[in-house]
Amino acid sequence: MQSQREYVLRTVEERGVRFIQLWFTDVLGIPKSFSITPAELENALDEGMTFDGSAIDGFSRVQESDVLAKPDPKTFQILPFRIGREGDSSPVARVFCDITNLDGSPFEGCPRHVLRRTLERAPGPRVLVLRGSRDRVLSTSPRASRASDRSHSTPAPTSSSPLPTCRPICASAPC
């Protein structure tokens, strides 16, 4: 994690990134964000950024409104657009955040936390549904049908993949 953190800080400095957008979703899955400057980034990676959770639907009541957005350095990316005037534009980056309580415990309404908790509690083989222009259903079960593997490529395991041994389990429809 430390090397990824250093990569983020170095990239922001080398590329002249002007703003870093901290992305998260509310409990309904609607994307939310706020921006920080490169000067605030190191502190954000170490401690998180406090914001008013009562302003986000479903997050907190006014009495317990403050929550932390903790950036996940593994999700850092330079965005494909720039801000500023035509000749004086600067790159913008984004990073996804986990939402935590002020004491550092996971916020129960954070969709990333809910997904992690659900995957931990899931008994037996796990299934991952990837949504996009073509839906794919992947399983970690070694007993998944190999018939569909002949016509579809199996995703290569990666160190960052939450399900390292996935294979398509589509039976009738192409993935």
Secondary structure, DSSP 8 states (H G I E B T S, - for coil): -HHHHHHHHHHHHHHT--EEEEEEE-TT--EEEEEE-HHHHHHHHHH-EEEEGGGSTTT--GGG-EEEEEE-GGG-EEEEEEEEETTEEEEEEEEEEEEE-TTS-B-TT-HHHHHHHHHHH--SS-EEEE-SSS-EEEE--TTS-SGGGGTS------TT-SSTT-EE--SSS--
